[in-house]
Amino acid sequence: MIDIGQFCDNKKITMNKNILLTMRVLCIFFFLTSCNTSSQKVHTTGVDSTGEKANSAVQRVLTAEERAKLTPDQILQQFKEGNERFRTNNSTNRDHSAQIRNSAVGQYPKAVVLSCLDSRVPVEDVFDQGLGDVFVGRVAGNFVNEDLLGSMEFACKLAGAKLILVMGHQHCGAIKGVIDEVKLGNLTSLLAKLKPAVKMSEKFDGDKTSKNEAYVKLVAQNNVRNTIHNIRLKSPVLKEMEDKGEIKIFGAFYTLTKGELIFLDQQ
Ligand SMILES: [Zn+2]
């Protein structure tokens, strides 16, 4: 510490010592106050965020009793509300480790979703659903063949799901592929299954190419309608369940730009 008082007379030395002492006390006071405030802020923030996470994260999974009380329309409503949460960045906080443990003993999913392969459509996420909530079938172009129909029959008739949702999406590569008549290995026969959607869209007034987003959207939405038509046509099991009101079948179109689900009219 520099003793500036050594250059002054005794009176000034005494005065300067008093000023220095006061300044030191004030410095120590402000230092301690500052440390206390910042440590309180860090502590509070840490406790709040950790505490919230630990306390509010969903650990439970859907039970048989809870699912039994749900109607297909209520499940659809839950999906709509879940998409609203996802779209607005308010998705449910889930404790995945706990849900893994809690779902290991059994599953009671309320719905089966058929989606495209696209990496930008994370199915459970876009509905804000968790482990054990949804059966998911995925194939490029979200069409059905007997394997997917068999999977849906298992999901609904044997495992108790009450809603089938077929979900197409914006900017779908498979839809663009069928419009462009892409030929490549096994992809050729896959894309052939989407051709009815192109036929259903032949009255489109405009440029019918994969560069026209409005046309690609129409073909993608008609492809969802065609898939639903095929579910009813090729699965007497699911058709009967639908006729009895045990399940409902809906179509939706997911927009990559907004994360929004548009539910399609039935045909
Ligand atoms: Zn796609």
Residues whose N, C-alpha, C, O or C-beta is under 5 A from the ligand:
A	BS01	ZN	C116 L117 D118 G141 C172 G173 A174
